[in-house]
């Protein structure tokens, strides 16, 4: 079983190794309570490392044993020069960027206040029982879509429940004859126009209100994030290579 822990320790090399490397200098300035070859760990650092493993507490002696194993693996990796290899450096960069964007999005989510009304719940039930007649319009860019310069129209008929979420929610917000704003799907921009709602049967009662509220809450949250990101794009200066040439916008 210990071999499994050793393998797991190797997996956390990227995050643990970076922390270990950065903390080594400051820790060496204080009295060390744990020494692993040249690695000196003060009581304050050890307590901080142990506390960071909560809320899954374990005996401190077991934690120290695993910490020693991890540190020995890190030291061996450095001796082998792994920390200087390009794949490792790229993995550090990817880890850093993913962590950075995750914290940003988590903070953005925390600022969102989302409510779902009873009317929206009832409307969703009606849509679930309906077949929609709608038109898809496409544009080459967001700028053209915002100006209403769409290239063509494609009329479609489909049951609401069979549609992808990227189309469901914009249609759900519309009344007959209304058209959505620009929708970004992949690298293209679209709009949808709801031509007609054909109610096929009585609204379903199989889904609880709470379940519908969760679905609509997620849709609204995704829409708010997408709108926020589009706002960042609108304010940014971006140059995109197109067929060997560069195109600037923003």
N, C-alpha and C positions, 0 to 999 in steps of 0.2 A: 504493500500500500504506500510505503514511503516513496517509492519510485514515482508514483503518480504525483506526489507533492513536488518532487524534484522537477518533473516535466512542467507542472503548472508554474513553478518558480521561474523556469526558463521563459515561459510565455509572457510573464510580466516584466521581462528584461527591459523592454522599451520604456515603460512608465517608471518602474522601480529604479532602473539604472540611471535615468536622468535625475531623478530626485536624489538618489544616493550620491551622484557626482556633484550636484549643486550644494548638497548639505554638508559634504565632507569638510570643506574649508571652514565653515562656521563652527561645526561641531568640534573640530580639532582645537579650537581656542578655549574650550571648556574642558573640565575634568571628564575623562572618558570612563564610562561604566561597562562598556562592551567594546572589545577590541578584536577585530578580525583581520589578521595580518596588518596592513597599513591603514585600514579603515577604523577610525575612532568614533564612537557614538556616545554622546553625552546623555546624561539622565533625562534632560529636557527633550532631546530629540527622540529618545527611546519611548518616552511617555507619549509624545505626539504621534509617533508611528503607531503605537498600540491603540491609541484613541481613535485613529483614522480608520481602524478596521471594524469599529462599531457600525451598525447595531448587531453584529454577529460576534458577541464576546466569546472568548475562550481563555484558558489558563495562560498567564503571561509567560510561563516557562515554555509552553508549546509554541507561542508566538515567536519567542526569541529563537527557538530551535529552527523554525521556518525562515526567520530573518537571516540567520547564519547561513543556511543553505542557499538562500537567494543571493546573498552578498558574495559567497564563494563562486557561484555561477557567474555573477557579474564580473568578478575579478578575472576569472578564466577567459571570459569573452573578450575582455580588454587585452589580455595577454595575447590572444589570437588575432587582435587587431580588428575585431568585428565592428567596434564603434567608429572605426575610420573608413569602413567600406561604404560605397555609395548607396547600396540597397538599404543599409541601416539608417543612413542619414535621411533618405527619402521617407522611410517609415516614421522617423521622428517628426519630419515635416508634416506628413499626413495626419499623424496623431495630434499634433499641435493644432492644425487647422480645423480638424473635425471637432476637437474639444472646444475651440474658440467659438465656432459657429453654433455648437449645441448650447453653450452658455448664453449666447446672444438670443437664440430663439426661445430658450426657456424663460428668459427675462421678458421677452416680448409677449409670450403667452400669458405670463403672470399679470400683465397690464390690461389684458383683454376682459371686457365685461360683456358677456353674451347672454341674451335672453331669448326664449322661444315662447311665442304666445299660443293660446289655445286655438286661435284661428289658423295658425300655421300648422298645428298638429292635425286639425280637421282637414285642411287643404291637402296635406300630404296623403292622408287616407284616400281622399278623392282621386288624387293623381295615381295612386297605386292601382286603382280600379279603372284606369283610363288608357285609351290609345291616343297618342298625340300626333297631330299633323303639324309639322314644323319645317322651316327652311334654314339651311346652313349657308352662311355667306363667308367667304374667305378673303384675306388681304395679305399682301406681301410683307407688310411691316405694321408695327403698332401705330406709327405716325399716319399711315394711310387709313388704318382702321378707325382711328380717332376722327379723321376727316370724313369718314363714311365712304371711302374709296374701296369698295369691295369688288372683286373681279368677277364673281359669278354666284349663282344661286343653285342650290341642290335641295329639292323638296324630298322630304322623308316622312314615312309613317311607321311608328313603332310603339309598342307598349312601354309605358314609363319605366316599369321595373326591369326591362331588358336593356335600358340605356346605361352607358358608362356614367359614373358620378360627375365627370367633367362636363357632361351635357345635361344631366338630370337637374342639378341645382340651378343653373341659369334659367332653364325652362320653368322650373318650379316657381321662380320669382315673377314670372310674366303672366299677364292676362292675354286673352285672345287678341291678336293684332299687334302686340307689343314686341319690341326687339331688344335684345341684350346689348350691353356695351362690349368692347373688345375682350375676347377670351384667348389666353395664350395656351396653346397645346403643342408641346414640342417647340419647334422653331417657327411655327406659323401662328397667325392671329385669325380668329374667327368671330362670328356673331351668330346668334340663333334668333329666329323669329317664330313665335308660337302662333300658328295659323288657326288651329281648332283643337278643342279638347273633346274627345268622344268618350263619354262615360259608358263603360261596357257592363258594369254590374254594381251592386251595392258596395259602398266602401267597406273594406275589410276590417274586422275586429280582432284579427289574429295577433296583431302587434299591439303591445301595451303602449300607453301614452309615453311612459318613461323611455321606452326603446326608441320611439320616434323623436323624442326630444334629444336623445343622445346623437342620433343621426344628424339632425338639423344643426345641433351645436357644433359638431365636427365640420359640417359643411361651411357654416358661418366662420369658424375659426380659420379654416383653410382659405376661404375667400378673403378674409382680412389680411392674412399673411401674404397671399398672392398680390393683393392690391398694394401692400406696403413695399414688397419687393419691386413691383412695377414702378412705384414711386421712386425708389432708389435708382432704377434704370433710367428713368426720365431725367433725373438730376445729374446723372453721371456723364462723364466724357468717355465714350467708348469707341474704339477703332476696331473694325472687324475685317479680316482678310476675305475678299470675295474674288474667286477665279484669278488668284495671283496678284490682285490689287487690294489696296486697303481702303475701306469705307469708314469714314468717321461720322459719328452722330452724337448728340447730346451737348 
